Amino acid sequence: MLKPVATATREAIKLDGLWDFDIAREGVERPWTGALNSGLEAAVPASYNDQFIDPAIRDHVGWVWYQRDVQVPRGWDGERILIRIDAATHEGAVYVDDDFVGGHVGGYLPFAVDVTDKVEAGGTFRLTIGVNNELTNETIPPGTVSVDMLGRRKQTYLHDFYNYAGLARSVWLVSIPQVSVTDVTVTTDVIDGAGRVGYRVHTSGDAEVRVRAVDATGTEVGAATGAEGVVVIRDVNLWQPGAAYLYTLQVEAVVDDSVVDTYPQTFGVRTVEVRGSEFLINGEPFYFTGFGKHEDTAIRGKGHDDAYLVHDFQLLDWIGANSFRTSHYPYAEEVMDFADRHGIVVIDETAAVGLNLGVASGLTGEPNRPTFSPETCNDVTQAVHAQHIRELIGRDKNHPSVVMWCIANEPASNEEGALEYFEPLVELTRSLDPTRPVCYAAVMFAQPDNDRIAQLFDVLCLNRYYGWYVAVGDLQLAEVYLAGEMGKWAEKYDKPMMMTEYGADTLAGVNSVWEAPWSEEYQRAYLEMNHRVFDSIPQFVGEQIWNFADFQTSNGIHRVDGNKKGVFTRDRRPKAVAHDLRQRWSALRGTKPSHADSSD
């Protein structure tokens, strides 16, 4: 889906700010048909949960309502008019005045609704957006809604981060021409020093397509005509990790020799390849350093914030990180654009987190149920998952920073039914984008001798917590466990391997001479132990720590005001281990530790 931009033929107005707000209330059947009279206002973009003091709002399960009046510019007569919602967690419904005009299921990806026939240029309309935070066994991510003995609706879920909801990203009013560019796909290759830029353009009507590639100075470096083709850029500047260079493909839709629409699509020229046990960017081995992250800040919840975006990337640069994974859902488009511009490598992940009832059984002690069954993760879930993959790739396919698709986090890949569930999804992902490797992040229950799907994927991405959830406080034993398992994975598959999660909960300011769990000393020793093991495995291509910063979770006795595995606190102050990582990663600079190359 094309993101909103202002061009000579398009206009885009952000509707961010304070909106009237209310939760669904008994006896109010159609709240969109009139003004919301709750007296509440909510900020957009932001999750609504922590903006209010009332626990009935924070813990609400079901629909909430946002409303505001919208003025349509008078110059938009004859244009198509869209409402574009960057994310509505987890289901959105849009109403113009009294009429339903469209909706979308899936909380971390955008959707647009055409309201041309419902509004008038120069007029005003009442815009109401409903957002539903409910999760079921047929949503991505999954969850369960129940009613307790007091008659209260309760939401439970299997992912270990708080179920923030609402309009966490921007809402737009957009005008586009009647005949317009609707989709652009860019792929790149490098042959003999020249960039080969493949492109494919879709339009909403019968139009000739012209494209021009321009460099960072605005100078034209190539051109072509036709809806599909190749532009060759001589003496190309490559997009490199840590040294981003972006071009723009200026796309024009032409009718009767007149340009009726123009759309600029940025791109970077780079190649990504898995060869043997190496991960290559532009033909050179690349070693991932960085984090799993979260969109999570105080009060805003998962609301996008440009100031935090800038500061977080400053911290990535300071600590020497070259990458992150969008755990455990697609991040805001502003984040992806920023990564493109600043040369940060991204593993782009779907919202398929929690497809594992074994994890719930281990936490609650309840009897284990099969994850893949008609009553749990079924054909409908798989279809929703497939649609999510289509939308994710459709949104992010042109970002040079994205080097790999991660289609699930910690699924029950050790259980019967996993192969039948995931094999079609891997095939779908490859068919939609054959240019990038595909991975999933494997849970600790999935071992080399029982995992059923690892052979489907290009890179082994492992989440392991030896020294925390296993052998906590005994790092000597944890190291034996970790080294033993990593050696088995390497021997069985000889693929690129990386650790996509490893970490220990740490309370900033808690210190101990004995490297006690929860202390800063233990976090330092824990990561040092992991790095010794990683450096001994020739197939290792990266390390991404869980987590960049502390983040909020649901209530639980194993969490102290959230998950504390961050290298930074929730308000982005470094823990002691940050300085260790800065020293290690700044020295690595995207290459393997020299003593890991024992196969040479």
FENBELDA-V950590 format. One record per residue. RES is the residue in one letter. PSI is psi in degrees with one decimal (* if undefined). OMEGA is omega as a letter, one per 20 degrees, with the letter a starting at -180 (999 if undefined). BURIAL is b if it has 24 or more other C-alpha atoms within 12 Angstrom, else e. Layout:
# FENBELDA-V950590
[[RES:PSI:OMEGA:BURIAL] [RES:PSI:OMEGA:BURIAL]]
This chain:
# FENBELDA-V950590
[[M:129.3:r:b] [L:134.7:r:b] [K:155.0:a:b] [P:131.7:r:b] [V:153.8:r:b] [A:125.2:r:e] [T:-172.0:r:e] [A:-18.8:a:e] [T:-2.3:a:b] [R:152.1:r:b] [E:148.1:a:b] [A:122.9:a:b] [I:122.7:r:b] [K:135.2:r:b] [L:26.1:a:b] [D:156.6:r:b] [G:-153.9:r:e] [L:125.3:r:e] [W:149.3:r:b] [D:147.0:a:b] [F:147.6:r:b] [D:157.7:r:b] [I:161.4:r:b] [A:132.9:a:b] [R:146.0:a:e] [E:134.2:r:e] [G:-9.0:r:e] [V:95.1:a:e] [E:-35.7:a:e] [R:73.2:a:e] [P:-20.0:a:b] [W:-10.5:a:b] [T:-0.7:r:e] [G:-175.3:a:b] [A:142.1:r:b] [L:119.8:a:b] [N:29.8:a:e] [S:-20.2:a:e] [G:2.7:a:e] [L:145.6:r:b] [E:144.4:r:e] [A:143.7:r:b] [A:140.8:r:b] [V:125.0:j:b] [P:137.8:r:b] [A:149.2:r:b] [S:149.3:a:b] [Y:-19.7:a:b] [N:-47.8:a:b] [D:1.0:r:b] [Q:-23.0:a:b] [F:152.5:a:b] [I:-28.2:a:e] [D:118.7:r:e] [P:-21.5:r:e] [A:-26.7:r:e] [I:-47.9:a:b] [R:-39.2:a:b] [D:8.5:a:b] [H:137.9:r:b] [V:116.9:a:b] [G:-153.4:a:b] [W:143.9:r:b] [V:164.9:a:b] [W:131.7:r:b] [Y:142.8:a:b] [Q:142.9:r:b] [R:160.3:r:b] [D:144.2:a:b] [V:130.3:r:b] [Q:125.2:r:e] [V:126.0:r:b] [P:140.8:a:e] [R:-19.5:r:e] [G:3.4:a:e] [W:11.2:a:b] [D:132.3:a:e] [G:-6.4:r:e] [E:158.7:r:b] [R:137.6:a:b] [I:127.7:a:b] [L:149.3:r:b] [I:123.5:a:b] [R:124.2:a:b] [I:118.2:a:b] [D:-26.3:r:b] [A:137.8:r:b] [A:110.8:a:b] [T:111.9:j:b] [H:-2.5:r:b] [E:138.9:a:b] [G:147.1:r:b] [A:132.1:a:b] [V:133.7:a:b] [Y:130.9:r:b] [V:117.5:a:b] [D:-120.0:a:b] [D:-1.3:a:e] [D:134.5:r:e] [F:129.7:a:b] [V:-8.0:r:b] [G:166.0:r:b] [G:-178.0:a:b] [H:141.4:r:b] [V:130.8:a:b] [G:116.3:a:b] [G:-6.6:a:b] [Y:14.8:r:b] [L:153.8:a:b] [P:162.2:r:b] [F:156.7:a:b] [A:146.8:r:b] [V:128.7:r:b] [D:118.7:a:b] [V:20.1:a:b] [T:-42.3:a:b] [D:-2.5:a:e] [K:-13.7:a:b] [V:165.8:a:b] [E:140.7:r:b] [A:130.3:a:b] [G:-5.7:a:e] [G:175.6:r:e] [T:142.2:r:e] [F:159.1:r:b] [R:119.0:r:b] [L:123.3:r:b] [T:130.6:r:b] [I:119.1:r:b] [G:141.0:r:b] [V:128.8:a:b] [N:124.9:a:b] [N:9.8:a:b] [E:140.1:r:b] [L:136.4:r:b] [T:-177.4:r:b] [N:-6.0:r:b] [E:25.6:r:b] [T:163.5:r:b] [I:111.2:i:b] [P:164.7:a:b] [P:166.8:r:b] [G:-173.4:a:b] [T:131.9:r:b] [V:130.0:a:e] [S:171.2:r:e] [V:124.6:a:e] [D:-178.4:a:e] [M:-14.9:r:e] [L:5.4:r:e] [G:13.3:a:e] [R:137.6:r:e] [R:131.7:a:e] [K:139.8:r:b] [Q:125.0:r:b] [T:154.0:a:b] [Y:164.8:a:b] [L:1.8:r:b] [H:147.2:a:b] [D:54.9:r:b] [F:153.3:a:b] [Y:141.5:a:b] [N:63.7:r:b] [Y:145.4:a:b] [A:169.3:r:b] [G:-158.6:r:b] [L:84.9:a:b] [A:-8.5:r:b] [R:178.8:a:b] [S:156.1:r:b] [V:139.4:a:b] [W:148.8:r:b] [L:123.0:a:b] [V:139.6:r:b] [S:136.4:r:b] [I:157.1:r:b] [P:161.1:r:b] [Q:-41.5:r:b] [V:118.1:a:b] [S:164.0:r:b] [V:126.2:a:b] [T:-21.0:r:b] [D:143.9:r:b] [V:130.2:r:b] [T:129.4:r:b] [V:131.0:r:b] [T:151.9:a:b] [T:150.8:r:b] [D:163.6:r:b] [V:122.6:r:b] [I:119.9:r:e] [D:41.5:r:e] [G:-1.6:r:e] [A:141.2:r:e] [G:128.8:r:b] [R:111.4:a:b] [V:103.0:r:b] [G:141.6:a:b] [Y:153.9:r:b] [R:128.1:a:b] [V:135.1:r:b] [H:143.0:r:b] [T:159.9:a:b] [S:-7.9:r:e] [G:-177.1:a:e] [D:109.9:a:e] [A:148.3:r:b] [E:144.9:a:b] [V:130.4:r:b] [R:140.7:r:b] [V:146.1:r:b] [R:131.0:r:b] [A:127.3:r:b] [V:148.5:a:b] [D:-171.4:a:b] [A:-18.6:r:e] [T:-3.3:a:e] [G:3.9:a:e] [T:131.5:r:e] [E:131.1:a:e] [V:1.5:r:b] [G:156.9:a:b] [A:160.4:r:b] [A:164.2:r:b] [T:157.6:a:b] [G:154.4:a:b] [A:-14.4:r:b] [E:139.2:a:b] [G:-162.6:a:b] [V:134.5:r:b] [V:128.8:r:b] [V:127.1:r:b] [I:110.5:r:b] [R:149.6:r:e] [D:52.4:a:e] [V:144.3:r:b] [N:120.5:a:b] [L:148.1:r:b] [W:121.2:a:b] [Q:148.1:r:b] [P:125.1:a:b] [G:-4.7:a:b] [A:72.0:a:e] [A:141.1:r:b] [Y:126.3:a:b] [L:138.7:r:b] [Y:170.1:r:b] [T:131.2:r:b] [L:108.2:r:b] [Q:111.1:a:b] [V:131.4:r:b] [E:135.0:r:b] [A:127.4:a:b] [V:129.8:r:b] [V:124.1:r:e] [D:45.7:r:e] [D:9.8:r:e] [S:135.1:r:e] [V:114.9:a:b] [V:-19.2:r:b] [D:146.2:r:b] [T:139.2:a:b] [Y:129.3:r:b] [P:122.2:r:b] [Q:111.5:r:b] [T:152.3:r:b] [F:161.3:r:b] [G:144.7:r:b] [V:114.1:r:b] [R:160.4:r:b] [T:150.0:r:b] [V:135.6:a:b] [E:143.4:r:b] [V:122.4:r:b] [R:112.8:a:e] [G:-122.1:r:e] [S:22.0:r:b] [E:148.8:r:b] [F:119.1:a:b] [L:132.7:r:b] [I:122.3:a:b] [N:36.7:r:b] [G:-0.6:a:e] [E:139.2:r:e] [P:137.2:a:b] [F:136.3:r:b] [Y:117.2:a:b] [F:130.1:r:b] [T:136.0:a:b] [G:-139.3:a:b] [F:159.0:q:b] [G:139.3:a:b] [K:-178.8:r:b] [H:150.1:r:b] [E:96.6:a:b] [D:117.2:r:b] [T:161.0:a:b] [A:141.8:r:b] [I:-49.1:a:b] [R:-22.1:a:b] [G:-118.8:r:b] [K:13.0:r:b] [G:134.0:r:b] [H:140.5:a:b] [D:118.8:a:b] [D:-34.2:a:e] [A:-44.1:r:e] [Y:-37.1:r:b] [L:-50.6:a:b] [V:-46.9:a:e] [H:-40.6:r:e] [D:-42.1:r:b] [F:-31.3:r:b] [Q:-40.1:r:e] [L:-38.0:r:b] [L:-43.2:r:b] [D:-43.8:a:b] [W:-39.7:a:e] [I:-8.0:r:b] [G:14.6:r:b] [A:142.1:r:b] [N:2.9:a:b] [S:165.6:r:b] [F:162.7:r:b] [R:139.3:a:b] [T:60.2:r:b] [S:132.3:i:b] [H:54.0:a:b] [Y:161.8:r:b] [P:136.8:r:b] [Y:171.6:a:b] [A:147.6:a:b] [E:-30.2:r:b] [E:-34.3:r:b] [V:-43.9:a:b] [M:-41.9:r:b] [D:-41.3:a:b] [F:-41.3:r:b] [A:-40.5:r:b] [D:-46.7:a:b] [R:-24.5:a:b] [H:8.4:r:b] [G:28.2:r:b] [I:130.8:a:b] [V:138.6:a:b] [V:132.4:r:b] [I:115.8:a:b] [D:119.4:a:b] [E:144.9:r:b] [T:176.0:r:b] [A:16.7:a:b] [A:75.2:r:b] [V:135.3:a:b] [G:10.5:r:b] [L:58.9:a:b] [N:97.7:r:b] [L:-16.4:r:b] [G:-33.5:r:b] [V:-43.8:r:b] [A:-40.4:r:b] [S:-40.4:r:e] [G:-32.2:a:e] [L:-36.6:a:e] [T:-18.6:a:e] [G:2.2:r:e] [E:155.5:r:e] [P:139.5:a:e] [N:135.8:r:e] [R:152.9:r:e] [P:137.4:a:b] [T:-40.8:a:b] [F:96.7:a:b] [S:164.9:r:b] [P:-28.0:a:e] [E:-14.2:a:e] [T:-99.7:a:b] [C:100.8:a:b] [N:-165.1:a:b] [D:-34.9:r:e] [V:-43.8:r:e] [T:-45.1:a:b] [Q:-40.5:r:b] [A:-40.2:r:e] [V:-41.8:r:b] [H:-44.2:r:b] [A:-42.1:r:b] [Q:-37.2:r:b] [H:-41.9:r:b] [I:-44.0:r:b] [R:-45.5:a:b] [E:-37.4:r:b] [L:-49.9:a:b] [I:-38.0:r:b] [G:-35.0:r:b] [R:-41.6:a:b] [D:4.6:a:b] [K:-24.9:a:b] [N:4.5:a:b] [H:117.4:r:b] [P:-24.3:r:b] [S:-27.5:a:b] [V:114.9:a:b] [V:-7.2:a:b] [M:143.4:r:b] [W:129.3:r:b] [C:113.8:a:b] [I:-3.8:r:b] [A:151.7:r:b] [N:122.1:r:b] [E:48.8:r:b] [P:168.7:r:b] [A:66.1:a:b] [S:-7.2:r:b] [N:-3.0:a:b] [E:155.8:r:b] [E:137.3:a:e] [G:-14.0:a:b] [A:-42.7:a:b] [L:-44.0:a:b] [E:-32.8:r:e] [Y:-45.7:a:b] [F:-28.1:a:b] [E:-45.6:r:b] [P:-31.5:a:e] [L:-37.5:r:b] [V:-43.2:r:b] [E:-41.2:r:e] [L:-47.1:a:b] [T:-45.4:a:b] [R:-37.0:r:b] [S:-35.8:r:e] [L:-33.1:a:b] [D:92.8:r:b] [P:2.2:a:e] [T:-11.5:a:b] [R:146.4:r:b] [P:161.7:a:b] [V:139.6:r:b] [C:174.4:r:b] [Y:158.4:r:b] [A:117.3:a:b] [A:135.6:r:b] [V:161.6:a:b] [M:-28.5:r:b] [F:-25.9:a:b] [A:107.0:a:b] [Q:167.3:a:b] [P:-28.1:a:b] [D:-5.3:a:e] [N:-7.7:r:e] [D:135.6:a:b] [R:-4.5:a:b] [I:-4.1:a:b] [A:-31.3:a:b] [Q:-16.7:a:b] [L:-18.0:a:b] [F:162.2:a:b] [D:-33.2:a:b] [V:136.1:r:b] [L:111.7:r:b] [C:120.1:a:b] [L:136.4:r:b] [N:115.7:a:b] [R:141.9:a:b] [Y:43.6:r:b] [Y:124.6:a:b] [G:-8.1:r:b] [W:-73.8:r:b] [Y:-20.9:r:e] [V:132.0:r:e] [A:42.7:r:e] [V:132.9:r:b] [G:-4.4:a:b] [D:83.2:a:e] [L:-23.1:r:b] [Q:-47.5:r:e] [L:-40.5:r:e] [A:-38.7:a:b] [E:-37.7:r:b] [V:-46.5:r:e] [Y:-50.3:a:b] [L:-48.4:a:b] [A:-39.4:r:b] [G:-46.5:a:e] [E:-44.1:a:b] [M:-38.5:r:b] [G:-36.9:r:b] [K:-41.6:r:e] [W:-45.2:a:b] [A:-40.5:a:b] [E:-37.8:a:e] [K:-38.7:a:e] [Y:-29.2:a:b] [D:43.7:r:b] [K:167.2:r:b] [P:135.6:r:b] [M:142.7:r:b] [M:155.2:r:b] [M:113.2:a:b] [T:-11.7:r:b] [E:130.9:r:b] [Y:136.5:a:b] [G:169.4:a:b] [A:131.4:r:b] [D:133.3:a:b] [T:124.8:r:b] [L:116.7:a:b] [A:129.9:r:b] [G:-8.6:r:e] [V:120.0:a:e] [N:152.3:a:e] [S:140.4:r:e] [V:-11.0:a:e] [W:12.2:a:e] [E:53.5:a:e] [A:143.4:r:b] [P:142.6:a:b] [W:-10.6:r:b] [S:158.7:r:b] [E:-32.1:r:b] [E:-37.3:a:b] [Y:-40.7:r:b] [Q:-41.3:r:b] [R:-46.6:a:b] [A:-36.6:r:b] [Y:-49.2:a:b] [L:-37.4:r:b] [E:-41.1:r:b] [M:-46.2:r:b] [N:-42.0:a:b] [H:-33.4:r:b] [R:-42.9:a:b] [V:-46.4:a:b] [F:-43.8:a:b] [D:-15.6:a:b] [S:-5.4:a:b] [I:110.5:a:b] [P:-29.7:a:b] [Q:-5.4:a:b] [F:132.1:a:b] [V:11.3:r:b] [G:166.0:a:b] [E:121.6:r:b] [Q:112.8:a:b] [I:144.4:r:b] [W:105.8:j:b] [N:168.0:r:b] [F:-50.7:a:b] [A:152.9:r:b] [D:148.2:a:b] [F:163.2:a:b] [Q:144.8:r:b] [T:176.5:r:b] [S:167.3:a:b] [N:145.1:r:e] [G:148.6:a:e] [I:-14.6:r:e] [H:5.2:r:e] [R:135.3:r:e] [V:94.4:a:e] [D:45.0:r:e] [G:-175.7:r:b] [N:128.3:a:b] [K:27.6:r:b] [K:2.7:a:b] [G:144.4:r:b] [V:-26.7:r:b] [F:152.1:r:b] [T:173.5:a:b] [R:-30.6:r:b] [D:19.5:r:b] [R:32.0:r:b] [R:137.6:a:e] [P:138.2:r:b] [K:170.3:a:b] [A:-36.0:a:b] [V:-21.3:a:b] [A:-35.9:a:b] [H:-34.4:r:e] [D:-45.5:a:b] [L:-38.1:r:b] [R:-41.4:r:b] [Q:-44.6:a:e] [R:-51.4:a:b] [W:-33.8:r:b] [S:-31.3:r:b] [A:-34.6:a:e] [L:-46.0:r:b] [R:47.1:r:b] [G:6.5:r:b] [T:157.7:r:b] [K:147.6:r:b] [P:136.3:a:b] [S:-33.9:a:e] [H:1.6:r:e] [A:-10.1:a:e] [D:48.4:a:e] [S:-14.2:a:e] [S:-9.3:a:e] [D:*:999:e]]
